[in-house]
Amino acid sequence: MYEEWASRIPGAVVWTRAAGAGVTYPVLPDGCMDLLWSEGRLLVAGPDTHAHAPAGAASWAGIRFAPGAAPALLGVPAHELRDRRVELADLWGGAAARRLAERVGEAADRPAALEAVARERAVPPDPLTAAVVRHLDGGGTVAAAADAAGLSARQLHRRSLDAFGYGPKTLARILRLQRALELVRRGVPYGDAAHAAGCADQAHLAREMRALAGVTLGAYDALAKSEMPSPSGSSTTA
């Protein structure tokens, strides 16, 4: 069983997945990064550019950070973790990671303990990064996002690699796909969801689904409806 709820870290979500949960559909790119605990290990899920198969039968606890929020907490540019799952020890050192993993593992409430670990390292969100996300998630163009942020196209691309793991055009595509899928999960017809999310038409959405998710829109929709609540975006692949 998968569950999630709002974190006390602004924009973040705490989530859990019980051992043996029967999630079979892919974990899709969402612009986010996760801090994960499972079986005594702390890991980091970097920003994805393609779908990942869900993890095995182990139980998981995680924190999914808002797009652009995790790199400052982790101390590493997002592009270095793109499409990767790495041990926290590789970023913070073995001794520190082991102490934190033991702290979470011994806690009566592991998600709360994991959240506490993250809160101790959390930093205030970067207003510029947050503004770029809001603009692109609202359907704005990359050029307009750069203008609104007072950056050149090259500066925005460089800042985006550090904050999100990829350029603003890729981020815009991922956020658009997530908007469309949220509407589909609510029962909105595919064509209407495509237009509302900013795709040219349903065929455009179908192409983006295949490119970013590796499955057809219909196949994902059927799986999501059979496995609700949907953990779309929760990066549980180790």
Helices and strands as residue ranges (DSSP letters): E 2-6, E 13-17, E 33-38, E 41-45, E 60-65, H 70-74, G 78-81, E 85-87, H 89-92, H 94-106, H 110-121, H 127-137, H 142-149, H 153-164, H 168-185, H 190-197, H 202-213, H 217-226
